[in-house]
Amino acid sequence: MSSGLSHQNWEPYIIHCKMNNKDKEKSQSSIKKNQSIDIENKMDSKIEKGELKHKKVNSELKKDFQKWRQSKGYTQKEVALKLAVPSQIITKFENGQMNHNPKLVSKIKRLMVS
C-alpha cells in the first residue's frame, strides 16, 4: 500500500479575502507613522537651517497696548496684576522680545476693550 497522503494536492493555493477592520487600522497607522517621520525629518532640517522661527508679537498690537496703557495711566505692574501675569511678561511684550502667545494676546485685547 502507498502512503495515505499521495492523493493530496500540495500546490499552494491563495485565498483572496477582505481585510478585517483591525488590519486596516494597523496598516493606516503604520502609514501615518511613516508620514510623521518624514515630517519630523523636514522640521529638523528647517531648524538646522534656521528657517523655522517662532512668531513674534505683532508690532501694531504692542504699540496700541502701550498707548492704551499710558492713556489710562496704568503702570506695567498694575496691568500685570489685572491680567494675572508677572510684570516681566508685560515688559517683554511691550519691548517685542516675547514670542506670540495667543492666551496673553486675547487677555490683553479683552482688557483694552473693557
C-alpha distances in whole Angstrom, upper triangle without the diagonal:
4,7,9,12,11,13,16,19,20,24,27,28,32,33,37,39,43,44,45,49,48,46,49,52,50,50,54,55,53,55,58,58,58,61,63,62,63,66,67,67,69,72,72,73,75,77,77,79,81,80,80,83,84,86,89,92,93,97,98,97,99,102,102,101,104,107,106,106,109,111,110,111,108,107,104,103,104,102,99,100,100,96,95,94,96,99,97,95,98,99,96,96,99,99,96,94,91,88,88,87,86,87,91,91,91,93,96,96,96,99,101,101,102
4,6,8,7,10,13,16,17,20,23,25,29,30,34,36,40,41,42,46,45,43,46,49,47,47,50,52,50,52,55,55,54,57,59,59,60,63,64,63,66,68,68,69,72,73,73,75,77,77,76,79,80,82,86,88,90,93,95,94,95,99,99,98,101,103,102,103,106,107,107,108,105,104,100,100,101,99,96,97,97,93,92,91,93,96,94,92,95,96,93,92,96,96,92,90,88,85,84,84,83,84,87,88,88,90,93,93,93,96,98,98,99
4,6,6,9,11,14,14,18,21,23,26,28,32,33,37,38,39,43,42,40,43,46,44,44,47,48,47,49,52,51,51,54,56,55,57,60,60,60,63,65,65,66,69,70,70,72,74,74,73,76,77,79,83,85,87,90,92,91,92,95,96,95,97,100,99,99,103,104,103,105,101,100,97,97,98,95,93,93,93,90,89,88,89,92,91,88,91,93,89,89,93,92,89,87,85,81,81,80,80,81,84,85,85,87,89,89,90,93,94,94,96
4,6,7,9,12,13,17,19,21,24,25,29,31,34,36,37,40,40,38,41,43,42,42,45,47,45,47,50,50,50,53,55,54,56,59,59,59,62,64,64,65,68,69,69,71,74,73,72,75,76,78,81,84,85,89,90,89,90,94,94,93,96,98,97,97,101,102,101,103,100,99,95,95,96,93,91,92,91,88,87,86,87,91,89,87,89,91,88,88,91,91,88,86,83,80,79,79,78,79,82,83,83,85,87,87,88,90,92,92,93
4,5,5,9,10,13,16,17,21,22,26,28,31,33,34,37,37,35,38,40,39,39,42,43,42,44,47,47,46,49,51,51,52,55,56,56,58,61,61,62,64,66,66,68,70,69,68,71,72,75,78,80,82,85,87,86,87,90,91,90,93,95,94,94,98,99,98,100,97,96,92,92,93,91,88,89,89,85,84,83,85,88,86,84,86,88,85,84,88,88,84,83,80,77,76,75,75,76,79,80,80,82,84,84,85,88,89,89,90
4,5,8,9,13,16,18,21,23,27,29,33,34,36,39,39,37,39,42,41,40,44,45,44,45,48,48,48,51,53,52,53,56,57,57,59,62,62,63,65,67,67,69,71,70,70,73,74,76,80,82,83,87,88,87,89,92,92,92,94,97,96,96,100,101,100,102,99,98,94,94,95,93,90,91,91,87,86,85,87,90,88,86,88,90,87,86,90,89,86,84,82,78,78,77,77,78,81,82,81,84,86,86,87,90,91,91,92
4,7,9,12,15,16,20,21,25,27,31,33,34,38,38,36,38,41,40,39,43,45,43,44,48,48,47,50,53,52,53,56,57,57,59,62,62,63,65,67,67,69,71,70,69,73,74,76,79,81,83,86,88,87,88,91,92,91,94,96,95,96,99,100,100,101,98,97,94,94,95,92,90,91,90,87,86,85,87,90,88,85,88,90,87,86,89,89,86,84,82,78,77,77,76,77,81,81,81,83,86,85,86,89,90,90,91
4,6,9,12,13,16,18,22,24,27,29,31,34,34,32,35,37,36,36,39,41,39,41,44,44,44,46,49,48,49,52,53,53,56,58,58,59,62,63,64,65,68,67,66,69,70,72,75,78,79,82,84,83,84,88,88,87,90,92,91,92,95,96,96,97,94,94,90,90,91,88,86,87,86,83,82,81,83,86,84,81,84,86,83,82,85,85,82,80,78,74,74,73,72,73,77,77,77,79,82,82,82,85,87,86,88
4,6,9,10,13,15,19,22,25,27,29,33,33,30,32,36,34,33,37,39,37,38,42,42,41,44,46,46,47,50,51,51,53,55,56,57,59,61,61,63,65,64,63,66,67,69,73,75,77,80,81,80,82,85,85,85,88,90,89,90,93,94,94,95,92,92,88,88,89,86,84,85,85,81,80,79,81,84,82,80,82,84,81,80,83,83,80,78,76,72,71,71,70,71,75,75,75,77,80,79,80,83,85,84,86
4,6,9,12,15,18,21,25,26,28,31,31,29,31,34,32,31,35,36,35,36,39,39,39,41,44,43,44,47,48,48,50,53,53,54,56,58,58,60,62,61,60,64,65,67,71,73,74,78,79,78,80,83,83,83,85,88,87,88,91,92,92,93,90,89,86,86,87,84,82,83,83,79,78,77,79,82,80,77,80,81,78,77,81,80,77,75,73,70,69,69,68,69,73,73,73,75,78,78,78,81,83,82,84
4,6,10,13,16,19,23,24,26,30,30,27,29,32,31,29,33,35,33,34,37,38,37,39,42,41,42,45,46,46,48,51,51,51,54,56,56,57,60,59,58,61,63,65,68,71,72,75,77,76,78,81,81,81,83,86,85,86,89,90,90,91,88,88,84,84,85,83,80,82,81,77,77,76,77,80,78,75,78,80,76,76,79,78,75,73,71,68,67,67,66,68,71,71,71,73,76,76,76,79,81,80,82
4,7,10,13,16,19,20,23,26,26,23,25,28,27,26,29,31,29,30,34,34,33,35,38,38,38,41,43,42,44,47,47,48,51,52,53,54,56,55,55,58,59,61,65,67,68,72,73,72,74,77,77,77,80,82,81,82,85,86,86,87,85,84,80,81,82,79,76,78,77,74,73,72,73,76,74,72,74,76,73,72,75,75,71,70,67,64,63,63,62,64,67,67,67,70,72,72,72,75,77,77,78
4,7,10,13,16,18,20,24,24,22,23,27,26,24,28,30,28,29,33,33,32,35,37,37,38,41,42,42,44,47,47,48,50,52,53,54,56,55,54,57,58,60,64,66,67,71,72,71,73,76,76,76,78,81,80,80,84,85,84,86,83,83,79,80,80,77,75,77,76,72,72,71,73,75,74,71,73,75,72,71,74,74,71,69,67,63,62,62,61,62,66,66,66,68,71,70,71,74,75,75,77
4,6,10,13,15,17,21,21,18,20,23,22,21,24,26,25,26,29,30,29,31,34,34,35,37,39,39,41,43,44,45,47,49,50,51,53,52,51,54,55,57,60,62,64,67,68,67,69,72,72,72,75,77,76,77,80,81,81,83,80,79,76,76,77,74,72,73,72,69,68,67,69,72,70,67,70,72,68,67,71,71,67,66,63,60,59,58,57,59,62,62,62,65,67,66,67,70,72,71,73
4,6,10,12,14,18,19,16,18,21,21,20,23,25,24,25,28,29,29,31,34,34,35,37,39,39,41,43,44,45,47,49,50,51,53,52,51,53,54,56,59,61,62,66,67,66,68,71,71,71,73,76,75,75,79,80,79,81,78,78,74,75,75,72,70,71,71,67,67,66,68,71,69,66,69,71,67,66,70,70,66,65,62,59,57,57,56,57,61,61,60,63,65,65,65,68,70,69,71
4,7,10,13,16,17,15,15,19,19,18,20,23,22,23,26,27,27,29,31,32,33,35,37,37,39,41,42,43,45,47,48,49,51,49,48,51,52,53,57,59,60,63,64,63,65,68,68,68,71,73,72,73,76,77,76,78,76,75,72,72,73,70,68,69,68,65,64,64,66,68,67,64,66,68,65,64,67,67,64,63,60,56,55,54,53,55,58,58,57,60,63,62,62,66,67,66,68
4,7,9,13,14,12,13,16,17,16,18,21,21,21,24,26,26,28,30,31,32,34,36,37,38,40,41,43,44,46,47,49,50,48,47,50,50,51,55,57,58,61,62,61,63,66,66,65,69,71,69,70,74,75,74,76,73,73,70,70,70,67,65,66,65,62,62,61,63,66,65,62,64,66,63,62,65,65,62,61,58,54,53,52,51,52,56,56,55,57,60,59,60,63,64,64,65
4,6,9,12,10,10,13,14,14,15,18,19,19,21,23,24,25,27,29,30,31,33,35,36,37,39,40,42,43,45,46,48,46,44,47,47,48,52,54,54,58,59,58,60,63,62,62,65,67,66,67,70,71,70,72,70,69,66,67,67,64,62,63,62,58,58,58,60,63,62,58,61,63,60,58,62,62,59,58,55,51,50,49,47,49,52,52,51,54,57,56,56,59,61,60,62
4,7,8,6,6,10,11,10,12,15,15,16,18,20,21,22,24,26,27,28,30,31,33,34,36,37,39,40,42,43,45,43,41,44,44,45,49,51,52,55,56,55,57,60,60,59,62,64,63,64,67,68,68,69,67,66,63,63,64,61,59,60,59,55,55,55,57,60,58,55,57,60,57,55,59,59,56,55,52,48,47,46,44,46,49,49,49,51,54,53,53,57,58,58,59
4,6,6,6,9,10,11,13,14,16,17,19,20,22,23,25,26,28,29,31,32,34,35,37,38,40,41,43,44,45,44,42,44,44,45,49,50,51,55,56,54,56,60,59,58,61,64,62,63,66,67,66,68,65,65,62,62,62,59,57,58,57,54,53,53,55,58,57,54,56,59,56,54,58,58,55,54,51,47,46,45,43,44,48,48,47,50,52,52,52,55,57,56,58
4,5,5,6,9,10,10,12,14,15,16,18,20,21,22,24,26,27,28,30,32,32,34,36,37,38,40,42,43,41,39,41,41,42,45,47,48,52,53,51,53,56,55,55,58,60,59,59,63,64,63,64,62,61,58,58,59,56,54,55,53,50,50,49,52,55,54,51,53,55,52,51,54,55,52,51,48,44,42,41,40,41,44,45,44,46,49,48,48,51,53,52,54
4,5,5,6,9,10,10,12,14,15,16,18,20,21,23,25,26,27,29,30,31,33,35,36,37,39,41,42,40,38,40,40,41,45,46,48,51,52,51,52,56,55,54,57,60,58,59,62,63,62,64,61,61,57,57,58,55,53,53,53,49,49,48,50,53,52,49,52,54,51,50,54,54,51,50,46,43,42,40,39,40,43,44,43,45,48,48,48,51,53,53,54
4,5,5,6,9,10,11,12,14,15,17,18,20,21,23,24,26,27,29,30,32,33,35,36,38,39,41,39,37,40,40,41,45,47,48,52,53,51,53,56,56,55,58,61,60,60,63,65,64,65,62,62,59,59,59,56,54,55,55,51,50,50,52,55,53,50,53,55,52,51,54,55,51,50,47,44,42,41,40,41,45,45,45,47,50,50,50,53,55,54,56
4,5,5,6,9,10,11,12,14,16,17,18,20,21,23,24,26,27,29,30,32,33,35,36,38,39,37,35,38,38,39,43,44,46,49,50,49,51,54,54,53,56,58,57,58,61,62,62,63,60,60,57,57,58,55,53,54,53,49,49,48,50,53,52,49,51,53,50,49,52,53,49,48,45,42,40,39,38,39,43,43,42,45,48,47,48,51,52,52,53
4,5,5,6,8,10,10,12,14,15,16,18,20,21,22,24,26,26,28,30,31,32,34,36,37,35,33,35,35,37,40,42,43,47,48,46,48,51,51,50,53,55,54,55,58,59,58,60,57,57,53,54,54,51,49,50,49,46,45,45,47,50,49,45,48,50,47,46,49,50,46,45,42,39,37,36,35,36,40,40,39,42,44,44,44,47,49,49,50
4,5,5,6,9,10,10,12,14,15,17,19,20,21,23,25,25,27,29,30,31,33,35,36,35,33,35,35,37,40,42,44,47,49,47,49,52,52,51,54,56,55,56,59,60,60,61,58,58,54,54,55,52,50,51,50,47,46,45,47,50,49,46,48,50,47,46,50,50,47,45,42,39,38,37,36,37,41,41,41,43,46,46,46,49,51,51,52
4,5,5,6,9,10,11,12,14,16,17,19,20,21,23,25,26,28,29,30,32,34,35,33,32,34,35,37,40,42,44,47,48,47,49,52,52,51,54,57,56,56,60,61,60,62,59,58,55,55,56,53,51,52,52,48,48,47,49,51,50,47,49,51,48,47,50,50,47,45,43,39,38,38,37,38,41,42,42,44,46,46,47,50,51,51,53
4,5,5,6,9,10,11,12,14,16,17,18,20,21,22,24,26,27,29,30,32,33,31,29,32,32,33,37,39,40,44,45,44,45,49,49,48,51,53,52,53,56,57,57,59,56,55,52,52,53,50,48,49,49,45,45,44,46,48,47,44,46,48,45,44,47,47,44,43,40,36,35,34,33,35,38,38,38,41,43,43,43,46,48,48,49
4,5,5,6,9,10,10,12,14,15,16,18,20,21,22,24,26,27,28,30,31,30,28,30,30,32,35,37,39,42,44,42,44,47,47,46,49,52,51,51,54,56,55,57,54,53,50,50,51,48,46,47,46,43,42,41,43,46,44,41,44,46,42,41,45,45,42,40,38,34,33,32,32,33,36,37,36,39,41,41,42,45,46,46,48
4,5,5,6,9,10,11,13,14,15,17,19,20,21,23,25,26,27,29,30,29,27,30,31,33,36,38,40,44,45,44,45,49,49,48,51,53,53,53,56,58,57,59,56,55,51,52,53,50,47,49,49,45,44,43,45,47,45,43,45,47,44,43,46,46,43,41,38,35,34,34,34,35,38,39,39,41,43,43,44,47,48,49,51
4,5,5,6,9,10,11,13,14,16,17,19,20,22,23,25,26,27,29,27,26,29,29,31,35,37,38,42,43,42,44,47,47,47,50,52,51,52,55,57,56,58,55,54,51,51,52,49,47,49,48,45,44,43,45,47,45,42,45,46,43,42,45,45,41,40,38,34,33,33,33,34,37,38,38,40,42,42,43,46,47,48,50
4,5,5,6,9,10,10,12,14,15,16,18,20,21,22,24,26,27,25,23,26,26,28,31,34,35,39,40,39,40,44,44,43,46,48,48,48,51,53,53,54,51,51,47,48,49,46,43,45,45,41,41,39,41,43,42,39,41,43,39,38,42,42,38,37,34,31,30,29,29,31,34,34,34,37,39,39,40,42,44,44,46
4,5,5,6,9,10,10,12,14,15,16,18,20,21,23,24,26,24,23,25,26,28,31,34,36,39,41,40,41,44,45,44,46,49,48,49,52,53,53,54,51,50,47,47,48,46,43,45,45,41,40,39,40,43,41,38,41,42,39,38,41,41,38,36,34,30,30,29,29,31,34,34,35,37,39,39,41,43,44,45,47
4,5,5,6,9,10,11,13,14,15,17,19,20,21,23,25,23,22,25,26,28,32,35,36,39,41,41,42,45,46,45,47,50,50,50,53,55,55,56,53,52,48,49,50,47,45,47,47,43,43,41,42,45,42,40,42,43,40,39,43,42,39,37,35,31,31,31,31,33,36,36,37,39,41,41,43,45,46,47,49
4,5,5,6,9,10,11,12,14,16,17,18,20,21,23,21,20,23,24,26,29,32,33,36,38,37,39,42,43,42,45,47,47,47,50,52,52,53,51,50,46,47,48,45,43,45,45,41,41,39,40,43,41,38,40,41,38,37,40,39,36,35,32,29,28,29,28,31,33,33,34,37,38,38,40,42,43,44,46
4,5,5,6,9,10,10,12,14,15,16,18,20,21,20,18,20,21,23,27,29,31,34,36,35,36,40,40,40,42,45,44,45,48,49,49,50,48,47,43,44,45,42,40,42,42,38,38,36,37,39,37,34,37,38,35,34,37,37,33,32,29,26,25,26,26,28,30,31,31,34,36,36,37,40,41,42,44
4,5,5,6,9,10,10,12,14,15,16,18,20,19,18,21,22,24,28,31,33,36,38,37,38,41,42,41,44,46,46,46,49,51,51,52,49,48,44,45,47,44,41,44,44,40,39,37,38,40,38,35,38,39,35,35,38,38,34,32,30,27,27,27,28,30,32,33,34,36,38,38,40,42,43,44,46
4,5,5,6,9,10,11,12,14,15,17,18,17,16,20,21,24,27,30,32,35,37,36,37,40,41,41,43,46,46,46,49,51,51,52,50,48,45,46,47,44,42,45,44,41,41,38,39,41,39,36,38,39,36,35,38,37,34,32,30,27,27,28,28,31,33,33,34,37,38,38,40,42,43,44,46
4,5,5,6,9,10,11,12,14,15,16,15,13,16,18,20,24,26,28,31,33,33,34,37,38,37,40,42,42,43,45,47,47,48,46,45,41,42,44,41,39,41,41,37,37,35,36,38,35,33,35,36,32,32,35,34,30,29,27,23,23,24,24,27,29,29,30,33,34,34,36,39,39,40,43
4,5,5,6,9,10,10,12,14,15,14,13,16,17,20,23,26,28,31,33,33,33,36,38,37,39,42,42,42,45,47,47,48,45,44,40,41,43,40,37,40,40,36,36,33,34,36,34,31,34,34,31,30,34,33,29,27,26,22,23,23,24,27,28,29,30,33,34,34,36,38,39,40,43
4,5,5,6,9,10,11,12,14,14,13,16,18,21,25,28,30,32,35,35,35,38,40,39,41,44,44,44,47,49,49,50,47,46,42,43,45,42,40,42,43,39,39,36,37,38,36,33,36,36,32,32,35,34,31,29,27,24,25,26,27,30,31,31,33,36,36,37,39,41,42,43,45
4,5,5,6,9,10,11,12,11,11,14,16,19,22,26,27,30,32,32,33,36,37,37,39,41,42,42,45,47,47,48,46,44,41,42,44,41,39,42,42,38,38,35,36,37,35,32,34,35,31,31,33,32,29,27,26,22,23,24,25,28,30,30,31,34,35,35,37,39,40,41,44
4,5,5,6,9,10,10,9,8,11,13,16,19,22,24,27,30,29,30,33,34,34,35,38,39,39,41,43,44,45,42,41,37,38,40,37,35,38,38,34,34,32,32,34,31,28,31,31,27,27,30,29,25,24,22,19,19,21,22,25,26,26,28,31,31,32,34,36,37,38,41
4,5,5,6,9,10,10,9,12,15,18,21,24,26,29,32,31,31,34,36,36,37,40,41,40,43,45,46,46,43,42,38,39,41,39,36,39,39,36,36,33,33,34,31,29,32,32,28,28,31,30,26,24,23,20,21,23,25,27,28,29,31,33,33,34,37,38,39,41,43
4,5,5,6,9,9,9,13,16,19,22,25,27,29,32,32,32,35,37,37,38,41,42,42,44,46,47,47,45,43,40,41,43,40,38,41,42,38,38,35,35,36,33,31,33,33,29,30,32,30,27,25,25,22,23,25,27,29,30,30,33,35,35,36,39,40,40,42,45
4,5,5,6,5,6,9,12,15,18,22,23,25,28,28,29,31,33,33,34,37,38,38,40,43,43,44,42,40,37,38,40,37,35,39,39,35,36,33,33,34,31,28,31,30,27,26,29,27,24,22,22,19,20,22,24,27,27,27,29,32,32,33,35,37,37,39,41
4,5,5,6,5,8,11,14,17,20,23,24,28,28,27,30,32,32,33,36,37,37,39,41,42,42,40,38,34,36,38,35,33,36,37,33,33,30,30,31,28,26,28,28,24,24,27,25,22,20,19,17,18,20,22,25,26,26,28,30,31,32,34,36,36,38,40
4,5,8,9,11,14,17,20,23,25,27,30,31,30,33,35,35,36,39,40,39,41,44,45,45,42,40,37,38,41,38,36,39,40,36,36,33,33,33,30,28,31,30,26,27,30,27,24,22,22,20,22,24,26,29,29,29,32,34,34,35,38,39,39,41,44
4,6,8,11,14,17,19,23,24,26,29,30,29,32,34,34,35,38,39,39,41,43,44,45,42,41,37,39,41,39,37,40,40,37,37,34,34,34,31,29,31,30,27,27,29,27,24,22,22,20,22,24,26,29,30,29,32,34,34,35,38,39,39,41,43
4,6,7,11,14,15,19,21,22,26,26,26,28,31,30,31,34,35,35,37,40,41,41,39,37,33,35,38,35,33,36,37,34,34,31,30,31,27,26,28,27,23,23,25,23,20,18,18,16,18,21,23,26,26,26,29,31,30,31,34,35,35,37,40
4,6,10,12,15,18,19,21,24,25,25,27,29,29,31,33,34,35,37,39,40,40,38,37,34,36,38,35,33,36,37,33,34,31,31,31,28,26,28,27,23,23,25,23,20,19,19,16,17,20,22,25,25,25,27,30,29,30,33,34,34,36,39
4,7,10,12,16,18,20,23,23,23,26,28,28,29,32,33,33,35,37,38,38,36,35,31,33,35,32,30,33,34,30,31,28,28,29,26,23,25,25,21,21,23,22,18,17,16,13,14,17,19,22,22,22,24,27,27,27,30,32,31,33,36
4,6,9,13,15,17,20,20,20,22,24,24,25,28,29,29,31,34,34,35,33,31,28,29,31,28,27,30,30,27,28,24,25,25,22,20,22,21,18,17,20,18,15,13,13,10,11,14,16,19,19,19,22,24,23,24,27,28,28,30,33
4,6,10,12,15,18,17,17,20,22,21,22,25,26,26,28,31,31,32,29,28,24,26,28,25,23,27,27,23,24,21,21,22,19,17,18,19,15,14,17,16,12,11,10,6,7,10,13,16,15,15,18,20,20,21,24,25,25,27,29
4,7,9,11,14,14,14,17,18,18,20,22,23,23,26,28,28,29,27,26,23,25,27,23,22,25,25,22,23,20,21,21,19,16,17,18,14,13,15,14,11,11,9,6,5,9,11,14,14,13,16,18,17,18,21,22,22,24,27
4,6,8,12,11,11,14,16,15,16,19,20,20,22,25,25,26,24,23,20,22,24,20,20,23,23,20,21,18,19,18,16,13,14,14,11,9,11,11,7,7,6,5,5,9,11,14,13,11,15,17,15,16,20,20,20,22,25
4,6,9,8,7,10,12,11,13,16,16,17,19,21,22,23,21,20,17,20,21,17,17,20,20,17,19,16,17,17,15,12,12,12,10,7,9,9,6,8,6,6,5,8,10,12,10,8,12,14,12,13,16,17,16,19,21
4,5,5,6,9,10,11,13,15,15,17,19,20,21,23,21,21,18,21,22,19,19,22,21,19,21,19,20,19,18,15,14,15,13,10,10,11,8,11,10,10,8,11,11,14,12,10,13,15,13,12,16,17,15,17,21
4,5,5,6,9,10,11,12,14,15,17,18,20,21,20,20,18,21,22,19,19,23,22,20,22,20,21,19,18,16,14,14,12,10,9,9,7,11,11,12,11,14,15,17,15,12,15,17,14,14,18,18,16,18,21
4,6,5,6,9,10,11,12,14,15,16,18,20,19,20,18,22,22,18,20,23,22,20,23,21,22,21,20,17,15,16,15,12,11,12,10,14,14,15,13,15,15,18,15,12,15,16,13,12,16,16,14,16,19
4,5,5,6,9,10,10,12,14,15,16,18,17,17,16,19,19,15,17,20,18,16,19,18,19,18,18,15,13,14,13,10,9,12,10,13,13,13,11,13,12,14,12,9,11,12,9,9,13,13,11,13,16
4,5,5,6,9,10,10,12,14,15,16,15,15,13,16,17,14,14,18,17,15,18,16,17,15,15,12,10,10,10,7,5,8,7,11,11,12,11,13,14,15,12,10,13,13,10,11,14,13,12,15,17
4,5,5,6,9,10,11,12,14,15,15,15,14,18,18,15,17,20,19,18,21,19,20,17,17,15,12,12,13,10,7,10,10,13,14,16,15,16,17,18,15,13,16,16,12,13,16,15,12,15,18
4,5,5,6,9,10,10,12,14,14,15,14,18,17,14,16,19,18,17,20,19,20,18,19,17,13,14,15,12,10,13,13,16,16,17,16,17,17,18,15,12,14,14,10,10,13,12,9,12,14
4,5,5,6,9,10,11,12,11,12,11,14,14,10,13,15,14,13,16,15,16,14,15,13,10,11,13,9,8,11,12,15,14,16,15,15,15,15,12,10,12,12,8,8,11,10,7,11,13
4,5,5,6,8,10,10,10,10,9,13,13,11,13,16,15,15,18,17,17,14,15,14,10,10,12,10,7,10,11,14,15,17,17,17,18,18,15,13,16,15,11,12,15,13,10,14,16
4,6,5,6,9,10,10,12,12,16,15,13,16,18,17,17,20,20,20,17,18,17,14,14,16,13,10,13,15,18,18,21,20,20,21,21,18,16,17,17,13,13,15,13,10,13,15
4,6,5,6,9,9,11,12,15,13,11,14,16,14,15,18,18,19,17,18,17,13,15,17,14,12,15,16,19,19,21,20,19,19,19,16,14,15,14,10,11,12,10,7,10,11
4,6,5,6,5,7,8,11,10,8,11,13,12,13,16,16,16,13,15,15,11,12,15,13,10,14,16,18,18,20,20,19,20,19,15,15,16,14,10,12,13,10,8,12,12
4,5,5,6,8,9,13,12,11,14,16,15,16,19,19,19,16,17,17,13,14,16,15,12,15,17,20,20,23,22,22,23,22,19,18,19,18,14,15,17,14,12,15,15
4,5,8,11,13,15,14,13,16,18,16,18,21,21,21,19,21,20,16,17,20,18,15,18,20,23,23,25,24,24,24,24,21,19,20,18,15,15,16,14,11,13,14
4,6,9,11,13,11,10,14,15,13,15,18,19,20,17,20,19,16,17,20,18,16,19,21,24,23,26,24,24,24,23,19,19,19,17,14,15,15,12,10,12,12
4,7,10,12,10,10,14,14,14,16,18,19,19,16,18,19,15,16,19,18,16,18,21,23,23,26,25,25,25,24,21,20,21,19,16,17,18,14,13,16,15
4,7,8,6,6,10,11,10,12,15,15,15,12,15,15,12,13,16,15,14,17,19,21,21,23,23,22,23,21,18,18,19,16,13,15,16,12,12,15,14
4,5,5,6,9,10,11,13,14,14,13,10,12,13,10,10,14,14,12,15,17,19,19,22,22,21,22,21,17,18,20,17,14,17,18,14,14,18,17
4,6,5,6,9,10,10,12,11,10,6,9,9,6,7,11,10,9,12,14,15,15,18,19,18,19,18,14,15,17,15,12,15,16,13,14,17,17
4,5,5,6,9,10,10,9,8,5,9,10,8,9,13,13,13,15,17,18,17,20,20,19,21,19,15,17,18,15,14,17,18,14,16,19,18
4,5,5,6,9,10,10,10,8,12,12,10,12,15,15,14,17,19,20,19,22,22,20,21,19,15,17,18,14,13,16,16,12,13,17,15
4,5,5,6,8,9,10,8,11,10,8,10,13,12,12,15,17,18,16,19,18,17,17,15,12,13,14,11,9,12,12,9,10,14,13
4,5,5,6,5,6,5,8,8,6,9,12,11,12,15,16,16,15,17,17,15,16,14,11,13,14,11,10,14,14,11,13,16,15
4,5,5,6,8,8,11,11,10,13,15,15,16,19,20,20,18,20,20,18,19,16,13,15,16,12,12,15,15,12,14,17,15
4,6,8,10,10,14,13,11,14,17,15,16,19,20,21,19,21,20,17,17,14,12,14,13,10,10,13,11,8,11,14,12
4,6,9,10,12,10,9,13,14,13,14,18,18,19,16,17,16,14,14,11,8,11,10,7,7,11,10,8,11,13,12
4,7,9,12,10,11,14,15,14,16,19,20,19,17,18,18,15,15,12,10,13,13,10,11,14,13,12,15,17,16
4,6,8,7,8,11,12,11,14,16,17,16,13,15,15,12,14,11,9,12,13,10,11,15,15,13,16,18,18
4,5,6,7,9,10,11,13,15,16,15,13,15,16,14,16,14,11,15,16,14,14,17,18,16,18,21,21
4,5,5,6,9,10,11,13,14,14,13,16,17,15,18,16,13,15,17,14,13,17,18,15,17,20,20
4,5,5,6,8,10,10,12,11,10,13,15,14,17,16,13,15,18,16,15,18,20,18,19,22,23
4,5,5,6,9,10,10,9,8,10,12,11,14,13,9,12,14,13,12,15,17,15,17,20,21
4,5,5,6,9,10,10,9,12,13,12,14,13,10,11,14,12,10,13,15,13,14,17,18
4,5,5,6,9,9,9,13,14,14,17,17,13,14,17,15,13,16,18,16,17,20,21
4,6,5,6,5,5,9,11,12,15,15,12,13,16,15,14,17,19,18,18,21,23
4,5,5,6,5,8,9,10,12,13,9,9,13,13,10,13,16,15,15,18,20
4,5,8,8,12,12,13,15,16,12,12,15,14,11,14,17,15,14,18,20
4,6,8,11,13,14,17,18,15,14,18,18,15,17,20,19,18,21,23
4,6,8,10,12,15,16,13,13,16,17,14,16,20,19,18,21,23
4,7,10,12,15,17,14,14,18,18,16,19,22,21,21,24,26
4,6,8,12,13,11,11,15,15,14,16,19,19,19,22,24
4,6,10,12,10,11,14,15,15,16,19,20,20,23,25
4,6,9,8,8,11,13,12,14,16,17,18,20,22
4,6,5,6,9,10,11,12,14,16,17,19,20
4,6,5,6,9,10,10,12,14,15,17,18
4,6,5,6,9,10,11,12,14,16,17
4,5,5,6,9,10,11,12,14,15
4,5,5,6,9,10,11,12,14
4,5,5,6,9,10,11,12
4,6,5,6,9,10,11
4,5,5,6,9,10
4,5,5,6,9
4,5,5,6
4,5,5
4,6
4
